Structure formats: C-alpha cells, structure tokens
Amino acid sequence: MVKDLSSSIESLTKRTDGLIHAYQQGVGRIRSLEEDKGKLEVKMGGLKAEIERLKEENKVLRMASAIKGDEEKVTESKRRISQLVREIDRCIALLND
C-alpha cells in the first residue's frame, strides 16, 4: 500500500513537473509573441503613415497631370487665347475711335 502510494506520488510529481515546465514555456512564448505584436504594431503604424503620404502624393500627381494636359491641347489653347486677345484689342481700338 505504501509502495502504491509512493508510486502514485512519484507519478503525480512527474506530471506536475511536466505541467509546470509546459506552463513556463507557454508564458515565455506569450511574452515573445507580445513583443512581436508590439513591433508589428509599430511597423503597421509606419506603413499606414507611408500609405497616407503616397495617397497624397498620388492625388497631387493626378491633379498636376490633369492640369498639364497633352501638348496638342496646350498649343491649341495658347493659340485660341492669342486669337481672343487680338480680337479684344481690335474691339478696344474700335471703341476708342
């Protein structure tokens, strides 16, 4: 009976030691994962800021591209403006006479 009790206690001790060891490994793993999580959150914040910066840059480039237009349209617009200015000058000259 004492031998069975001693054997049971030894078995429980080994299982308890195994559980304690597994618990300590789990705690260590949790700490490691929490550190990784913190690093990833910082990195994610930086990437979000980079995305916002690139969105703003993209917006500016799109506006600049829209304003610039193609070369043919710019040349035609300049010619039309010059034509309108000459016509206005003739009208002013006529009014002055």
Secondary structure, 3 states (H helix, E strand, C coil): CHHHHHHHHHHHHHHHHHHHHHHHHHHHHHHHHHHHHHHHHHHHHHHHHHHHHHHHHHHHHHHHHHHHCCHHHHHHHHHHHHHHHHHHHHHHHHHHC
